């Protein structure tokens, strides 16, 4: 039972344009959402998070949007840079700190 | 500052052989510790987590086991590896505080079972 889904396994975006990565969840108990970035052969690194009491959180080029009614969150990267090429995982949890991760989306930035 | 170590970085093992992967954390006390597996074409699957010494919770039934002999040491083991155990194994730690309960991952171990 995949409670956190990233339906696009891959995404290619031109450098300088906006990258939009999507994530859907099914468990309405989730109250905290995170995005991680992962390069090959490395561990994921935390990127940005959002609490369910908010609908938007911004950090530099990265913005996460949360639509609780649709159980959907998205990560916007603007402008996209070559160093953004990586696999992006969304994750969610409630209460007990165990994170449920999505399957990941491989983002490729085209120079 | 906190750091997390995993070793070995890569490992090639025959089917049926034992496994021991080690993870240690420095610079923090009483962390929550996690073992994840990323298999080809799949997301991050939580295998085990621990909130303290000797306290292990298993998320997925399988031929793997975990132990936490010391506060900042987490070990993933198997008595007999299967082909399906191949993947990228990640250790992570977290400390709950002010809602900033992000997890910090180690560099990972690439396991290939032949």
Backbone of each chain as ProteinMPNN parsed JSONL, in Angstrom:
{"seq_chain_A": "XXXXXXXXXXXXXXXXXXXXXXXXXXXXXXXXXXXXXXXXXXXXXXXXXXXXXXXXXXXXXXXXXXXXXXXXXXXXXXXXXXXXXXXXXXXXXXXXXXXXXXXXXXXXXXX", "coords_chain_A": {"N_chain_A": [[0.844, -1.19, 0.0], [0.984, 1.869, -1.156], [1.399, 4.756, 0.344], [2.364, 7.228, -0.174], [2.837, 8.779, -3.148], [4.665, 9.206, -6.112], [4.025, 9.935, -9.156], [5.349, 10.451, -11.482], [8.095, 9.071, -12.778], [10.279, 10.224, -13.966], [11.619, 13.38, -15.116], [12.287, 15.968, -17.367], [13.802, 19.093, -17.746], [14.38, 22.289, -19.141], [17.304, 24.2, -18.607], [17.083, 27.015, -16.478], [14.361, 27.192, -16.666], [11.208, 26.485, -14.97], [10.996, 23.823, -12.669], [8.706, 21.37, -11.784], [7.761, 19.218, -9.393], [5.729, 16.55, -8.44], [3.609, 15.14, -5.892], [1.542, 12.814, -4.333], [-0.616, 11.854, -1.679], [-2.227, 9.453, 0.458], [-2.954, 9.102, 3.078], [-4.756, 10.771, 5.382], [-3.931, 11.466, 7.86], [-1.355, 12.34, 7.86], [0.827, 14.96, 8.751], [3.032, 16.401, 8.265], [5.376, 17.248, 5.849], [8.019, 16.481, 3.623], [10.738, 17.171, 1.419], [13.325, 15.456, -0.185], [16.556, 15.327, -1.63], [18.504, 13.436, -3.828], [21.627, 12.368, -4.865], [23.345, 10.135, -7.143], [24.65, 7.199, -5.607], [24.852, 8.371, -3.133], [23.606, 9.38, 0.124], [20.228, 10.539, 0.697], [19.529, 14.057, 0.974], [18.106, 16.487, 3.074], [15.773, 18.842, 1.873], [13.527, 20.71, 1.843], [10.661, 21.504, 3.839], [7.215, 21.215, 4.941], [4.59, 22.105, 7.074], [1.341, 20.822, 7.914], [-0.283, 22.898, 8.579], [0.23, 24.944, 6.991], [0.174, 26.256, 3.605], [2.117, 26.823, 1.89], [5.615, 26.992, 1.507], [8.681, 28.59, 1.333], [12.023, 28.628, 0.179], [14.587, 30.142, -0.908], [15.36, 29.172, -4.135], [13.546, 27.175, -4.038], [10.255, 26.075, -3.572], [7.61, 24.768, -1.751], [4.379, 23.532, -2.143], [1.288, 22.881, -0.607], [-1.678, 21.136, -0.868], [-4.179, 20.357, 0.909], [-6.799, 19.436, 0.689], [-6.808, 18.138, -1.707], [-4.917, 16.311, -1.18], [-2.25, 16.612, -2.0], [1.037, 17.544, -2.851], [3.573, 19.75, -4.045], [6.756, 20.461, -5.455], [8.481, 23.258, -6.396], [11.022, 24.423, -8.444], [12.861, 27.134, -9.201], [14.959, 29.48, -10.783], [15.672, 26.524, -12.708], [18.671, 24.664, -12.352], [21.713, 23.116, -13.595], [22.898, 21.628, -11.508], [20.744, 20.795, -10.109], [19.909, 18.426, -11.06], [18.928, 15.325, -10.14], [17.595, 12.712, -8.012], [14.441, 13.136, -6.611], [12.764, 12.824, -3.613], [9.625, 12.731, -2.091], [8.28, 12.897, 1.201], [6.38, 11.875, 4.04], [4.847, 12.217, 7.275], [3.302, 11.466, 10.469], [3.072, 12.255, 13.834], [4.856, 9.976, 14.938], [7.418, 10.113, 13.926], [8.301, 8.282, 11.987], [9.083, 8.214, 8.692], [7.315, 8.139, 5.648], [8.178, 7.394, 2.481], [7.996, 8.534, -0.918], [8.26, 7.082, -4.249], [10.104, 8.403, -5.731], [11.347, 10.849, -8.073], [13.171, 11.278, -10.952], [14.951, 13.998, -11.794], [16.094, 15.748, -14.566], [18.116, 18.262, -15.671], [18.372, 20.109, -18.503], [21.01, 21.504, -20.223]], "CA_chain_A": [[0.0, 0.0, 0.0], [1.854, 3.026, -1.303], [0.659, 5.893, 0.883], [2.935, 8.433, -0.77], [3.066, 8.402, -4.539], [5.208, 10.142, -7.077], [3.59, 9.222, -10.36], [6.277, 10.674, -12.591], [9.414, 8.555, -12.421], [11.34, 11.084, -14.491], [11.204, 14.699, -15.607], [13.38, 16.735, -17.976], [13.467, 20.518, -17.801], [15.438, 23.149, -19.676], [17.963, 25.07, -17.629], [16.476, 28.332, -16.378], [12.898, 27.09, -16.574], [10.7, 25.995, -13.7], [10.768, 22.385, -12.495], [7.599, 21.098, -10.856], [7.691, 17.803, -9.021], [4.459, 16.323, -7.767], [3.529, 14.062, -4.915], [0.191, 12.614, -3.798], [-0.657, 10.971, -0.525], [-3.564, 8.931, 0.731], [-3.239, 9.081, 4.51], [-5.125, 12.115, 5.83], [-3.304, 11.733, 9.162], [-0.042, 12.974, 7.664], [0.777, 16.382, 9.086], [4.328, 17.043, 7.999], [5.819, 16.756, 4.553], [9.398, 16.855, 3.363], [11.36, 16.798, 0.156], [14.731, 15.118, -0.119], [17.263, 15.283, -2.908], [19.493, 12.368, -3.765], [22.542, 12.13, -5.973], [23.732, 8.716, -7.218], [25.616, 6.645, -4.649], [24.903, 9.167, -1.909], [22.366, 9.394, 0.87], [19.383, 11.719, 0.454], [19.705, 15.217, 1.841], [16.886, 17.244, 3.286], [15.687, 20.02, 1.018], [12.541, 21.662, 2.328], [9.533, 20.826, 4.465], [6.029, 22.028, 5.169], [3.625, 21.587, 8.031], [-0.013, 20.813, 7.35], [-1.003, 24.135, 8.906], [0.589, 25.91, 5.963], [-0.028, 25.776, 2.24], [3.27, 27.2, 1.071], [6.863, 27.305, 2.201], [9.649, 28.999, 0.315], [13.415, 28.717, 0.616], [15.421, 30.424, -2.077], [14.767, 28.758, -5.405], [12.656, 26.043, -3.785], [8.972, 26.357, -2.931], [6.732, 23.606, -1.639], [2.97, 23.869, -2.016], [0.486, 21.793, -0.053], [-3.119, 21.22, -1.066], [-4.656, 19.293, 1.8], [-8.069, 18.868, 0.216], [-6.474, 17.228, -2.81], [-3.84, 15.434, -0.708], [-1.242, 16.79, -3.042], [2.047, 18.575, -2.66], [4.467, 19.902, -5.183], [8.011, 21.182, -5.253], [8.83, 24.103, -7.524], [12.407, 24.882, -8.466], [12.96, 28.143, -10.254], [15.164, 28.794, -12.049], [16.351, 25.235, -12.612], [20.097, 24.701, -12.654], [22.236, 21.761, -13.855], [23.149, 20.935, -10.25], [19.481, 20.285, -9.558], [19.675, 17.083, -11.586], [19.013, 14.373, -9.024], [16.312, 12.076, -7.708], [13.755, 13.849, -5.543], [11.789, 12.023, -2.879], [8.782, 13.378, -1.094], [8.073, 12.049, 2.374], [5.333, 12.378, 4.935], [4.692, 11.484, 8.532], [2.514, 12.052, 11.547], [3.293, 11.803, 15.198], [5.887, 9.098, 15.497], [8.702, 10.321, 13.263], [8.612, 7.406, 10.873], [8.751, 8.841, 7.424], [6.903, 7.319, 4.517], [8.745, 8.016, 1.297], [7.512, 8.201, -2.246], [9.163, 6.266, -5.06], [11.133, 9.247, -6.301], [11.298, 11.36, -9.443], [14.499, 11.67, -11.43], [14.925, 15.276, -12.516], [17.258, 16.028, -15.407], [18.12, 19.631, -16.175], [19.044, 20.127, -19.81], [21.702, 22.801, -20.385]], "C_chain_A": [[0.882, 1.245, 0.0], [1.09, 4.262, -0.846], [1.167, 7.227, 0.334], [3.371, 8.069, -2.185], [3.669, 9.548, -5.34], [5.02, 9.485, -8.434], [4.487, 9.446, -11.563], [7.651, 10.161, -12.197], [10.552, 9.439, -12.922], [10.75, 12.362, -15.063], [12.427, 15.391, -16.182], [12.928, 18.173, -18.158], [14.658, 21.289, -18.34], [16.004, 24.023, -18.558], [17.315, 26.457, -17.658], [14.961, 28.322, -16.249], [12.495, 26.596, -15.193], [10.549, 24.478, -13.74], [9.658, 22.212, -11.463], [7.525, 19.595, -10.616], [6.462, 17.597, -8.146], [4.475, 15.096, -6.875], [2.089, 13.995, -4.391], [0.254, 11.655, -2.614], [-2.094, 10.553, -0.233], [-3.953, 9.014, 2.201], [-3.518, 10.493, 5.015], [-4.549, 12.455, 7.207], [-1.946, 12.424, 9.011], [-0.139, 14.467, 7.966], [2.094, 17.098, 8.849], [4.906, 16.399, 6.758], [7.206, 17.314, 4.245], [9.778, 16.459, 1.95], [12.844, 16.556, 0.404], [15.274, 15.043, -1.532], [18.36, 14.246, -2.79], [20.307, 12.293, -5.044], [22.916, 10.648, -5.984], [24.797, 8.345, -6.199], [25.8, 7.517, -3.407], [23.581, 9.015, -1.162], [21.537, 10.625, 0.534], [19.717, 12.849, 1.425], [18.395, 16.0, 1.905], [16.9, 18.527, 2.473], [14.761, 21.08, 1.618], [11.373, 20.886, 2.909], [8.359, 21.783, 4.616], [5.119, 21.33, 6.169], [2.236, 21.675, 7.429], [-0.815, 22.068, 7.683], [-0.699, 25.24, 7.883], [0.227, 25.354, 4.59], [1.144, 26.125, 1.323], [4.463, 27.449, 1.977], [7.938, 27.53, 1.159], [11.037, 29.098, 0.926], [14.279, 28.896, -0.617], [14.71, 30.037, -3.352], [13.702, 27.673, -5.242], [11.395, 26.495, -3.042], [8.16, 25.069, -2.897], [5.315, 24.113, -1.398], [2.217, 22.643, -1.507], [-0.99, 22.084, -0.263], [-3.742, 20.059, -0.293], [-5.939, 18.654, 1.28], [-7.824, 17.873, -0.9], [-5.439, 16.191, -2.395], [-2.694, 15.437, -1.716], [-0.235, 17.839, -2.603], [2.964, 18.608, -3.864], [5.683, 20.711, -4.761], [8.312, 21.951, -6.528], [10.276, 24.556, -7.379], [12.521, 25.89, -9.597], [14.026, 29.172, -9.88], [15.916, 27.487, -11.851], [17.795, 25.37, -13.061], [20.61, 23.275, -12.873], [22.488, 20.961, -12.58], [21.898, 20.417, -9.577], [19.168, 18.888, -10.071], [19.952, 16.055, -10.501], [17.68, 13.635, -8.944], [15.703, 12.792, -6.508], [12.693, 12.932, -4.925], [10.919, 12.936, -2.032], [8.539, 12.378, 0.032], [7.034, 12.698, 3.267], [5.338, 11.597, 6.231], [3.676, 12.182, 9.422], [2.97, 11.442, 12.842], [4.61, 11.139, 15.536], [7.219, 9.139, 14.773], [9.043, 9.326, 12.186], [8.151, 8.089, 9.598], [8.311, 7.791, 6.424], [7.343, 8.042, 3.258], [7.98, 7.619, 0.042], [8.575, 7.444, -3.023], [10.222, 7.089, -5.774], [10.843, 9.676, -7.73], [12.696, 11.803, -9.825], [14.358, 12.924, -12.281], [16.226, 15.456, -13.285], [17.121, 17.436, -15.943], [18.974, 19.67, -17.435], [19.708, 21.491, -20.006], [21.281, 23.535, -21.655]], "O_chain_A": [[1.45, 1.621, 1.025], [0.228, 4.761, -1.569], [0.459, 8.233, 0.381], [4.177, 7.16, -2.384], [3.236, 10.696, -5.248], [5.771, 8.584, -8.809], [4.398, 8.72, -12.553], [8.31, 10.768, -11.354], [11.654, 9.412, -12.374], [9.579, 12.43, -15.437], [13.488, 15.402, -15.557], [11.833, 18.444, -18.652], [15.807, 20.974, -18.029], [15.278, 24.511, -17.691], [17.034, 27.001, -18.727], [14.351, 29.289, -15.793], [13.348, 26.322, -14.349], [10.043, 23.918, -14.712], [9.678, 22.837, -10.403], [7.259, 18.814, -11.53], [6.196, 18.375, -7.23], [5.242, 14.155, -7.078], [1.501, 15.021, -4.048], [1.092, 10.754, -2.574], [-3.046, 11.222, -0.634], [-5.137, 8.998, 2.536], [-2.609, 11.322, 5.069], [-4.663, 13.59, 7.668], [-1.454, 13.031, 9.962], [-1.054, 15.151, 7.507], [2.244, 18.269, 9.197], [4.929, 15.176, 6.624], [7.519, 18.461, 4.564], [9.211, 15.535, 1.368], [13.52, 17.322, 1.092], [14.56, 14.742, -2.487], [19.061, 14.18, -1.781], [19.77, 12.173, -6.145], [22.819, 9.977, -4.957], [25.737, 9.105, -5.966], [26.808, 7.398, -2.71], [22.575, 8.584, -1.726], [22.087, 11.649, 0.128], [20.136, 12.609, 2.558], [17.685, 16.143, 0.91], [17.918, 19.214, 2.395], [15.178, 22.211, 1.867], [11.122, 19.745, 2.521], [8.494, 22.995, 4.443], [4.912, 20.118, 6.107], [1.978, 22.494, 6.547], [-1.897, 22.281, 7.137], [-1.293, 26.318, 7.912], [0.005, 24.155, 4.425], [1.159, 25.772, 0.144], [4.344, 28.03, 3.056], [8.082, 26.751, 0.217], [11.206, 29.588, 2.043], [14.654, 27.93, -1.281], [13.605, 30.501, -3.629], [13.037, 27.302, -6.21], [11.461, 27.195, -2.032], [8.044, 24.37, -3.903], [5.08, 24.994, -0.571], [2.479, 21.516, -1.926], [-1.487, 23.144, 0.116], [-3.816, 18.932, -0.783], [-6.131, 17.447, 1.425], [-8.543, 16.882, -1.029], [-5.118, 15.289, -3.169], [-2.25, 14.396, -2.2], [-0.597, 18.882, -2.058], [3.108, 17.628, -4.595], [5.633, 21.525, -3.839], [8.389, 21.369, -7.61], [10.692, 25.016, -6.315], [12.314, 25.573, -10.769], [14.003, 29.691, -8.764], [16.713, 27.363, -10.921], [18.106, 26.086, -14.012], [20.001, 22.323, -12.386], [22.311, 19.743, -12.571], [21.974, 19.685, -8.59], [18.254, 18.234, -9.567], [21.075, 15.936, -10.01], [16.758, 13.906, -9.713], [16.381, 13.025, -5.508], [11.855, 12.356, -5.618], [11.426, 13.816, -1.335], [8.589, 11.166, -0.174], [6.84, 13.913, 3.246], [5.783, 10.45, 6.276], [3.255, 13.311, 9.17], [3.223, 10.24, 12.923], [5.395, 11.667, 16.324], [8.066, 8.274, 14.993], [10.044, 9.53, 11.499], [6.993, 8.483, 9.455], [8.867, 6.694, 6.364], [6.927, 9.172, 3.003], [7.404, 6.534, -0.05], [9.667, 7.193, -2.511], [11.146, 6.527, -6.363], [10.185, 8.966, -8.492], [13.327, 12.595, -9.125], [13.732, 12.912, -13.341], [17.316, 15.334, -12.727], [16.13, 17.769, -16.593], [20.149, 19.305, -17.42], [19.033, 22.52, -19.96], [21.773, 24.63, -21.927]]}, "seq_chain_B": "XXXXXXXXXXXXXXXXXXXXXXXXXXXXXXXXXXXXXXXXXXXXXXXXXXXXXXXXXXXXXXXXXXXXXXXXXXXXXXXXXXXXXXXXXXXXXXXXXXXXXXXXXXXXXXXXXX", "coords_chain_B": {"N_chain_B": [[29.509, 19.252, 15.334], [27.119, 17.059, 13.798], [27.743, 13.827, 12.51], [27.384, 11.043, 10.296], [28.243, 7.732, 9.764], [28.764, 5.087, 7.482], [29.601, 1.778, 6.711], [30.571, -1.183, 4.847], [31.265, 0.837, 1.878], [30.678, -0.292, -0.571], [29.637, -3.593, -1.473], [29.945, -6.925, -2.428], [28.356, -9.907, -2.419], [27.932, -13.473, -2.194], [24.939, -15.396, -2.821], [23.283, -16.661, 0.014], [25.262, -16.121, 1.815], [26.414, -14.527, 4.899], [25.559, -11.246, 6.265], [26.689, -8.079, 7.362], [26.188, -4.849, 8.107], [27.318, -1.708, 9.133], [26.537, 1.186, 11.061], [27.286, 4.319, 12.357], [26.831, 7.116, 14.5], [27.892, 10.386, 15.164], [28.284, 13.091, 17.483], [25.796, 13.537, 18.555], [23.287, 12.669, 20.952], [21.357, 9.862, 21.996], [19.927, 9.37, 19.521], [17.23, 8.803, 17.177], [17.338, 5.992, 15.121], [17.599, 4.633, 11.821], [17.14, 2.15, 9.292], [17.116, 2.007, 5.821], [16.169, 0.776, 2.579], [16.932, 1.175, -0.769], [15.818, -0.1, -3.596], [16.383, -1.109, -6.988], [14.579, 0.936, -9.155], [12.683, 1.474, -7.269], [11.281, 3.153, -4.419], [12.353, 4.623, -1.295], [12.495, 2.313, 1.168], [11.487, 1.743, 4.395], [13.162, -0.224, 6.684], [13.986, -0.912, 9.351], [13.64, 0.668, 12.563], [14.87, 2.483, 15.384], [14.458, 3.592, 18.671], [16.031, 3.608, 20.854], [18.716, 2.031, 22.763], [18.837, -1.39, 22.14], [16.188, -1.39, 21.364], [14.226, -2.198, 18.808], [12.304, -1.792, 15.941], [10.574, -3.49, 13.457], [9.743, -2.99, 10.119], [9.204, -4.338, 7.797], [8.625, -7.657, 6.98], [11.216, -10.0, 6.585], [14.356, -11.494, 5.638], [16.206, -10.082, 7.04], [17.804, -8.522, 9.864], [18.12, -6.277, 12.666], [20.251, -4.556, 14.971], [21.004, -2.74, 17.964], [23.521, -2.143, 19.635], [24.849, -0.145, 20.999], [24.359, 3.319, 21.956], [24.782, 4.984, 19.732], [25.146, 3.328, 17.575], [24.225, 1.258, 14.951], [23.258, -1.734, 13.526], [22.888, -3.706, 10.664], [21.883, -6.884, 9.703], [22.169, -10.167, 8.228], [21.561, -13.639, 8.076], [21.548, -15.312, 5.893], [21.914, -14.299, 2.735], [19.69, -13.223, 0.127], [19.017, -13.085, -3.413], [17.267, -11.01, -3.867], [17.928, -9.212, -1.945], [19.701, -7.399, -2.855], [20.645, -4.014, -3.283], [20.563, -0.522, -2.364], [21.613, 0.476, 0.669], [20.654, 2.475, 3.316], [21.468, 4.298, 6.158], [20.02, 6.279, 8.7], [19.527, 9.126, 10.86], [17.687, 10.824, 13.428], [16.497, 13.505, 15.474], [13.936, 14.425, 17.467], [12.601, 17.59, 17.68], [11.114, 20.648, 18.253], [9.506, 20.27, 16.033], [11.174, 19.972, 13.94], [11.805, 17.477, 12.589], [13.477, 16.227, 10.718], [15.274, 13.782, 8.838], [18.598, 12.606, 8.742], [20.822, 11.374, 6.466], [23.156, 8.705, 5.973], [26.054, 7.934, 3.88], [25.48, 5.6, 2.526], [25.372, 2.092, 1.515], [26.214, 0.102, -1.14], [24.916, -2.867, -2.006], [25.444, -5.858, -3.627], [24.118, -8.863, -4.473], [25.084, -11.955, -5.609]], "CA_chain_B": [[28.498, 18.939, 14.338], [26.786, 15.644, 13.747], [28.112, 13.086, 11.307], [26.924, 9.663, 10.269], [29.156, 6.904, 8.982], [28.325, 3.756, 7.103], [30.582, 0.972, 5.979], [31.406, -0.654, 3.764], [30.58, 1.634, 0.859], [30.165, -1.254, -1.547], [29.798, -4.97, -1.02], [29.446, -7.961, -3.326], [28.269, -11.121, -1.614], [27.191, -14.568, -2.835], [23.683, -15.837, -2.209], [23.445, -17.573, 1.137], [26.305, -15.682, 2.739], [25.905, -13.597, 5.916], [25.731, -9.814, 6.015], [26.734, -7.161, 8.49], [26.436, -3.453, 7.743], [27.391, -0.921, 10.362], [26.24, 2.618, 10.993], [27.54, 5.014, 13.614], [26.518, 8.534, 14.494], [28.706, 11.177, 16.083], [27.876, 14.461, 17.728], [24.444, 13.643, 19.098], [22.987, 11.619, 21.912], [20.028, 9.259, 21.948], [19.207, 9.62, 18.263], [16.449, 7.742, 16.531], [18.132, 5.454, 14.028], [16.775, 3.988, 10.796], [17.722, 1.499, 8.116], [16.283, 2.03, 4.631], [16.707, 0.159, 1.383], [16.465, 1.66, -2.068], [16.055, -1.116, -4.612], [16.31, -0.568, -8.342], [13.244, 1.283, -9.608], [11.743, 1.612, -6.157], [11.568, 4.259, -3.515], [13.032, 4.299, -0.05], [11.689, 1.426, 1.996], [11.961, 1.674, 5.772], [13.347, -1.606, 7.123], [14.003, -0.955, 10.816], [13.972, 1.896, 13.25], [15.195, 2.262, 16.792], [14.376, 4.799, 19.492], [16.974, 3.497, 21.957], [19.532, 0.812, 22.805], [18.082, -2.631, 22.255], [14.79, -1.225, 20.938], [14.189, -2.277, 17.36], [11.007, -2.058, 15.333], [10.707, -3.956, 12.08], [8.645, -2.533, 9.284], [8.954, -5.246, 6.678], [9.109, -9.019, 7.276], [12.218, -10.413, 5.616], [15.433, -12.254, 6.267], [17.16, -9.165, 7.64], [17.587, -8.152, 11.259], [18.889, -5.108, 13.076], [20.578, -4.494, 16.396], [21.545, -1.454, 18.421], [24.27, -2.483, 20.852], [25.241, 1.096, 21.691], [23.441, 4.432, 21.669], [24.977, 5.588, 18.418], [25.561, 2.284, 16.655], [23.08, 0.518, 14.415], [23.823, -2.779, 12.678], [21.95, -4.47, 9.842], [22.474, -8.202, 9.518], [21.418, -11.275, 7.653], [22.27, -14.915, 8.181], [21.675, -15.856, 4.539], [21.446, -13.311, 1.768], [18.937, -13.608, -1.057], [19.257, -12.203, -4.556], [16.4, -9.84, -3.736], [18.493, -8.293, -0.955], [20.534, -6.4, -3.533], [20.091, -2.663, -3.241], [21.348, 0.537, -1.739], [21.159, 0.516, 2.054], [20.907, 3.776, 3.904], [21.218, 4.514, 7.581], [19.639, 7.674, 8.953], [19.254, 9.449, 12.256], [16.886, 12.026, 13.652], [16.178, 13.877, 16.854], [12.714, 15.212, 17.438], [12.69, 18.836, 18.436], [10.483, 21.799, 17.63], [8.922, 19.918, 14.752], [12.184, 19.835, 12.887], [12.164, 16.059, 12.699], [14.042, 15.702, 9.485], [16.229, 12.706, 8.998], [19.887, 12.839, 8.105], [21.206, 10.093, 5.926], [24.547, 8.376, 5.72], [26.426, 7.843, 2.463], [24.896, 4.408, 1.923], [26.152, 0.911, 1.119], [25.697, -0.588, -2.322], [25.043, -4.311, -1.837], [25.109, -6.696, -4.775], [24.108, -10.281, -4.133], [25.22, -12.7, -6.86]], "C_chain_B": [[28.29, 17.428, 14.274], [27.245, 15.028, 12.426], [27.621, 11.656, 11.439], [27.81, 8.883, 9.319], [28.504, 5.567, 8.678], [29.489, 3.043, 6.435], [30.139, -0.471, 5.909], [30.599, 0.187, 2.781], [29.976, 0.75, -0.218], [30.474, -2.666, -1.062], [29.2, -5.902, -2.068], [29.502, -9.276, -2.561], [27.544, -12.213, -2.386], [25.892, -14.861, -2.09], [23.977, -16.829, -1.086], [24.505, -17.171, 2.136], [25.71, -14.734, 3.775], [26.218, -12.15, 5.551], [25.833, -9.06, 7.341], [27.11, -5.778, 7.99], [26.373, -2.619, 9.015], [27.163, 0.562, 10.103], [26.552, 3.222, 12.355], [27.277, 6.5, 13.431], [27.397, 9.228, 15.522], [28.076, 12.534, 16.299], [26.462, 14.637, 18.221], [24.225, 12.493, 20.068], [21.55, 11.151, 21.756], [19.278, 9.564, 20.655], [18.241, 8.487, 17.962], [17.264, 7.279, 15.324], [17.261, 4.617, 13.097], [17.657, 3.259, 9.79], [16.682, 1.53, 7.0], [16.963, 1.211, 3.536], [16.081, 0.843, 0.164], [16.819, 0.603, -3.097], [15.828, -0.488, -5.977], [14.86, -0.306, -8.737], [12.221, 1.461, -8.512], [12.167, 2.751, -5.261], [12.347, 3.792, -2.305], [12.088, 3.5, 0.832], [12.277, 1.36, 3.399], [12.009, 0.217, 6.208], [13.226, -1.718, 8.644], [14.164, 0.454, 11.362], [14.116, 1.606, 14.73], [15.145, 3.595, 17.539], [15.33, 4.742, 20.68], [17.727, 2.179, 21.899], [18.631, -0.405, 22.997], [16.641, -2.559, 21.81], [14.748, -1.149, 19.418], [12.756, -2.555, 16.915], [11.217, -2.423, 13.873], [9.482, -3.541, 11.293], [8.261, -3.55, 8.212], [9.471, -6.638, 7.035], [10.055, -9.506, 6.196], [13.317, -11.144, 6.35], [16.512, -11.354, 6.839], [16.809, -8.928, 9.098], [18.451, -6.951, 11.589], [19.155, -5.18, 14.567], [21.168, -3.132, 16.711], [22.277, -1.711, 19.738], [24.712, -1.27, 21.655], [24.339, 2.233, 21.212], [23.556, 4.932, 20.239], [25.481, 4.581, 17.38], [24.349, 1.455, 16.247], [23.617, -0.468, 13.389], [22.703, -3.503, 11.947], [22.605, -5.798, 9.484], [21.55, -9.129, 8.753], [22.234, -12.546, 7.83], [22.516, -15.517, 6.807], [21.074, -14.877, 3.551], [20.687, -13.953, 0.617], [19.288, -12.658, -2.195], [18.471, -10.906, -4.406], [16.888, -8.854, -2.677], [19.405, -7.249, -1.586], [19.861, -5.038, -3.49], [21.051, -1.711, -2.569], [20.783, 0.738, -0.336], [21.605, 1.819, 2.705], [20.561, 3.758, 5.383], [20.878, 5.988, 7.767], [19.421, 7.872, 10.441], [18.381, 10.699, 12.322], [16.751, 12.26, 15.142], [14.968, 14.785, 16.788], [12.894, 16.466, 18.286], [12.065, 19.969, 17.668], [9.926, 21.496, 16.253], [9.937, 19.725, 13.649], [12.695, 18.409, 12.88], [12.593, 15.499, 11.359], [15.026, 14.596, 9.812], [17.479, 12.996, 8.191], [20.469, 11.488, 7.722], [22.716, 9.942, 5.83], [24.805, 8.226, 4.234], [25.913, 6.594, 1.778], [25.891, 3.303, 1.645], [25.469, 0.266, -0.071], [25.969, -2.069, -2.176], [24.595, -5.018, -3.112], [25.22, -8.147, -4.345], [24.099, -11.074, -5.438], [24.873, -14.178, -6.67]], "O_chain_B": [[29.161, 16.64, 14.642], [27.141, 15.647, 11.366], [27.465, 11.13, 12.542], [28.09, 9.326, 8.205], [27.791, 4.997, 9.504], [30.26, 3.644, 5.687], [29.42, -0.948, 6.787], [29.371, 0.23, 2.861], [28.883, 1.022, -0.714], [31.443, -2.895, -0.339], [28.081, -5.688, -2.535], [30.566, -9.702, -2.112], [26.632, -11.917, -3.157], [25.77, -14.605, -0.892], [24.815, -17.719, -1.228], [24.643, -17.798, 3.186], [24.626, -14.191, 3.564], [27.022, -11.869, 4.662], [25.141, -9.377, 8.308], [28.221, -5.565, 7.506], [25.493, -2.801, 9.856], [27.548, 1.104, 9.067], [26.13, 2.696, 13.385], [27.476, 7.059, 12.353], [27.615, 8.712, 16.618], [27.413, 13.069, 15.411], [25.968, 15.761, 18.302], [24.906, 11.47, 20.001], [20.653, 11.928, 21.431], [18.118, 9.973, 20.694], [18.412, 7.362, 18.431], [17.817, 8.101, 14.593], [16.307, 3.974, 13.533], [18.767, 3.692, 9.481], [15.531, 1.139, 7.191], [18.172, 0.986, 3.569], [14.87, 1.052, 0.094], [17.99, 0.427, -3.435], [15.161, 0.539, -6.098], [14.017, -1.199, -8.668], [11.027, 1.585, -8.783], [13.292, 3.244, -5.35], [12.924, 2.705, -2.295], [11.009, 3.97, 1.193], [13.431, 0.967, 3.576], [11.01, -0.496, 6.113], [12.45, -2.527, 9.154], [14.745, 1.324, 10.713], [13.57, 0.637, 15.258], [15.714, 4.593, 17.095], [15.437, 5.709, 21.435], [17.414, 1.312, 21.083], [17.784, -0.441, 23.89], [15.931, -3.562, 21.867], [15.179, -0.163, 18.82], [12.087, -3.44, 17.447], [11.946, -1.746, 13.148], [8.345, -3.712, 11.733], [7.109, -3.6, 7.78], [10.648, -6.784, 7.363], [9.73, -9.433, 5.01], [13.216, -11.385, 7.553], [17.624, -11.814, 7.099], [15.665, -9.109, 9.513], [19.403, -6.645, 10.872], [18.393, -5.78, 15.326], [21.747, -2.465, 15.854], [21.719, -1.52, 20.818], [24.926, -1.367, 22.864], [23.652, 2.116, 20.198], [22.554, 5.266, 19.607], [26.161, 4.952, 16.424], [23.561, 1.016, 17.084], [24.351, -0.08, 12.481], [21.691, -3.866, 12.546], [23.744, -5.833, 9.018], [20.343, -8.912, 8.647], [23.461, -12.521, 7.742], [23.545, -16.148, 6.569], [19.863, -14.657, 3.538], [20.992, -15.066, 0.188], [19.794, -11.559, -1.965], [18.951, -9.834, -4.772], [16.318, -7.773, -2.531], [19.832, -6.312, -0.911], [18.644, -4.932, -3.644], [22.19, -2.053, -2.252], [19.625, 1.121, -0.171], [22.774, 2.202, 2.648], [19.509, 3.27, 5.794], [21.405, 6.843, 7.055], [19.167, 6.924, 11.183], [18.348, 11.51, 11.397], [16.874, 11.343, 15.955], [14.995, 15.812, 16.11], [13.288, 16.401, 19.451], [12.454, 20.227, 16.529], [9.879, 22.377, 15.394], [9.578, 19.349, 12.534], [13.873, 18.16, 13.133], [12.135, 14.442, 10.926], [15.536, 14.501, 10.929], [17.418, 13.559, 7.098], [20.589, 10.584, 8.549], [23.449, 10.911, 5.634], [23.893, 8.371, 3.42], [25.911, 6.533, 0.549], [27.095, 3.539, 1.549], [24.287, -0.074, -0.013], [27.124, -2.494, -2.218], [23.49, -4.79, -3.605], [26.278, -8.602, -3.91], [23.215, -10.89, -6.275], [24.934, -14.953, -7.624]]}, "name": "protein", "num_of_chains": 2, "seq": "XXXXXXXXXXXXXXXXXXXXXXXXXXXXXXXXXXXXXXXXXXXXXXXXXXXXXXXXXXXXXXXXXXXXXXXXXXXXXXXXXXXXXXXXXXXXXXXXXXXXXXXXXXXXXXXXXXXXXXXXXXXXXXXXXXXXXXXXXXXXXXXXXXXXXXXXXXXXXXXXXXXXXXXXXXXXXXXXXXXXXXXXXXXXXXXXXXXXXXXXXXXXXXXXXXXXXXXXXXXXXXXXX"}
